[in-house]
């Protein structure tokens, strides 16, 4: 944490300061959403997964064989088609 304070307070690092602040805000937001998601009812999570998998195997993806579809590929397709791509916890 000390390095973060040192970088933020250094006036020569305005760009780094902004990037670090944005990173911290995103990290806290993602942690909050993860905690919220863990409290969702299992039935809601189950049906949400069905909707995501159905989206990843229909429409322009209708040639996809369901047993061959990886979970991460289904998430990627859903995220790209709903403008969520690049907003995950690992994005900058």
Secondary structure, DSSP 4 states (H G I P E B T S, - for coil): -HHHHHHHH-GGGHHHHHHHHHHHHHHHHHHHHHHHHHTS-HHHHHHHHHHHHHHHTSGGGTT--GGG--HHHHHHHHHHHTT-TT-STT--
